[in-house]
Amino acid sequence: MILDGKQVAADRLEILKAEIRSSGLFPQLATVLMGDNPASRLYVKLKHEACGRVGIGSAGKVLPAGATTAEVVQAVEELNRDTAIDGILVQLPLPPQVATPLVLEAVDPGKDVDGFHPCNLGRLLAGSPLFVPATPRGILSLLGHYHIPVAGRHAVVVGRSVEVGRPLAALLTTADATVTLCHSKTRDLSAITRQAEILVSAVGRPRTITAPMVRKGAVVVDVGTNYVDGKLCGDVDYAGVSAVASAITPVPGGVGPMTIVSLLENTLRAARMRRCTPV
């Protein structure tokens, strides 16, 4: 079974559009983008386009690649003070001269629709999340749409980034999965991935997960976005693994669209919270 994130996200965008129309609100999302990274520019463009589809206003701050940490923090603080802005997204990764943790900590937790502020990550770890990072949220939504059970299953997450791996492990734990989080120092990775009933790869290396590493009948979620010979591919060897797995996400068209719709759902939630309307 192919887990069609593109179609599921399109359906959720229509639902979100109707919710925004009936709410009487006009949520606003602001993005902060640094430099000329083509991938980052594309991701921001797609997010702004999706905002337009559902009735969310969008604005963007674009900073030069050589901007300092202080300059990026200043841009974020300006958006914090802007009463018209409900959600703030800092497009990652930031250039190496910028202290990313300081920038993320500068975001108002109530506008942190990416869910990366320490307060929001802490609430997620405690099992009472406010804003869940968009990619992990999208993954759980996709599994839920296809009625794939999580509770009681052994989930293996490969990759421990703050953006995906760590928050996803916390979210799966809250959903009553038994979770193993693997990373670059994990010994005998294949022995662990073969135990997974749900296997998620978020390492950013093409074709890291091959068929011999996958348990027969496992559900495989590929978060990777890599380019090989100018073509987009994931972390998973799709052709080989799809012959073993019971369900798999394609790249593109799997997790990516779910990430965008989850971000917009978080933005509506932020708008409702800021205006004290039911969430």
N, C-alpha and C positions, 0 to 999 in steps of 0.2 A: 504494500500500500504506500503510495506517495502522499506525504503530508504536504498538501498544497497551501503553503503560507500565503501565496499571492491571492488566491481566491478567498481564503478565510479572512485575510486582511481587508479585501475589498468589501466583503459583507459587513465586517465590523465598522468600516468607515461609514457605510450607509446608516447603520444603527446609530453611530456617534453623531452623524449629521442631524438625524431626527431628534436626538437628545438635546443637542445644542439649540436647535430651532425651538423646541418646546420649553427650554429653560429660560429663554428671554435674555440670556447672557451673550456677550461677545468676547470670548476668551482671547488672550493675546500671548503669543509665544515669541521670545526674543532669543536669537542665537548669537554666539560669540565665536568668530572664526579668525584664525591666524594664518598668515602666509598664503602660499600658492599651491598647497598640496592638492593635486587633482581629485584624489579620492575624497578628501574632506570637503572640498567644494561641491562635489557631486552629492554627497550625503546631505549637506545642508540644503542644496537646491531641492532634492527630493522631499525633504521635510517641509520646506516652505510650500511646495506644490501641494502636498497632502493637506496642509493647513487650509489652503484655498478651497479644496474640495469639500471640506466639512464645515466651513464657516468660522474658522479660527484665524484671527489676524496674526500677521507675522512681521517681525522686524529683525534687522541684523546689524551687528557691529563687526566690521572687518578691520583687523589690525595687521600691521606689517609683520613679516616673519622675524624681524629683529627686535620686536617689542620686548620690554622687560616684564618681570613678574609684577612689579608695581603698576605698570601701565595696564596690564590685563586685569589685575585686581580692581583698579580704578574704573575700568569699563564695566565690570560686574557690579560694583557698588552703585554706579549710576543707574543700572537696571533695577537693582534692589529698591532704590528710592522712587523709581517711576511707578506711580500708582496705576497706570494703565496696563502694566505688564503683569501677567499672572504666572508665567513660567519662564525659566531661564535655562538654556542649554549651552554649555561650553563644549564645542566640538573638539574631541580628542582624536589623536594625540596632539599635545602641544609641543612646540620646539624644545630642544634639550636645555636651553638657557632659562626656561620658565619652570618655576617650582609648581608643578601641577597640584600637589596637595594643598598648597596655600591658596591657589585659585579656586579649587573646589570648596574649600572651607569658607571662602568669601561669599559664596552664593547663599542668599536667604533660604533657610531650610523649607520655608513655606512656599518658595518658588522653585525649589530644586526638583523639577519634574524628571530629571535624569536619575535621581535617587542616589547620588554619589556623595552628598554631604555626610560627614561622620555621624551626625544625629540621625539621619535617615537610614544609614547602614546599621547603626546600633539598634534602631527600632526593628529593622528587619531581622537582625540576629536574635532579638528578644522575642520574636514571633508576633509582633504587633506593628507591622509596617505601615508607614504613611504613604511614601512614594517608593515603589519598587523599581529598580533599574529596568529600563525598557526591554532589553534583550531577554533577561530571565523571565520577566513578566510575559513577554510574547511567547516564549517557549512553553510555559505552563498553560497559557491560553490555547495554544495550538494542540497540545496533548489533550486538553479538556474538550476541545471541539470534536476530536476524533474518538472521544470516550476511551482514551487509553488510561488505564488505572495507574496511579502512582503509589498509593498507600500500600505499604508492605513490600514493595518491590525494591530490588537492589539497583540503585542508580549510581553510575560511575561518571564523574565529570573530569575531563582531561583539560587542564588549564586552570590556574588559580588567580586570574586577574581580578582586580577590584570591579572592573566593568561587567564581567560575565561570570567567571568561575566561582568566586567566593560567594557573591549574592545568590547565584543559582543553587549552590549547595545548601545555603540557609533556607531558601524557598522550598526546595525539595524536602528538606528535613521537616519543615513546618507542615508540609503535605503528607507527612508520615512515611516517606521513603527512607530506606537505609542507604546512606550516602557515603561513597568513597571519593575523595578529591585527590586527583593525581597531578603531578607536575614534573618539571625537568629533572628532579632528583629522585623520582620514583624508580625503584628497582623492579625489573621484570614487569614492565608496563603491560605487556600482552597477557600475562597470567591474570592480571586484575581486570583488564577490559573484557576478557572472555567470561568473567563472572556476571557481567552487567546484563540486567534485563532492560534497562534504559541506559544508553550510552550517549554521552554528549561530548563532542570535541570542540574546544575553543582555544586552540593553540596558535593558529595563524601560520601553519606550515602545510603546504599542499600534500595531499595524499598520505598524511601521517597514519591514518587508520585504514588498515587493509583487511581483506576478508578473513585471514587466519586469526585476526585479533578480535573477531566478533562472534559472540555466542549465537547459535542458530535460533532464529525467532526473536532476536532482540529488536528493540525500537532504537533507531539511530538518528540523532539530531546533530546536524553539521552547522556549526556557527562560523566556520572559516570563510574568509573572503580573500582569496589569493589570486594573483595573476601569473599564469604560465603561458609563455609565447603569445602574450596579448589577450589571452582568454581567461575569464573568471572561473575559478574552481574553488572547491572547499577544502577542508582538512581530510575529508573522507574519499577514498577511492570508490567513487559512486558505482561504477560498473561492477566491480567485484563484490562490494558489500551489499548492494541491493539484491544480489542472488542469495544472500544468507539471512538478511534482516527480514522481519515481518512488516516493518514500516520504516521509512527513511525520508528525510527532508532533502529536496534538491538544492543546488546552488547554481544559479540564482533561483529565486522564487520560493524559498523556504522560510528561514528565520528572518531575513532582512525586512520584508514587508511587515511582519508581525512586530518588529522593533519599532517601526515608524508609527503604526496605529496605537501601540501601547504608550508611546510618548504623548500622542495627542489625547488619549484617554486620561493620562496623568494631568495634562494641561486643563482639561475640563474640570477634573477633580480639584485642582488648585484654585481655579476660578470660583467654584462653588464654596470652597472653604473660606476664601478671602471675603466672600460676600455673605457668609453665614447662611447659605442655602443647603438643603439636604444633599449629601453625597452618596 
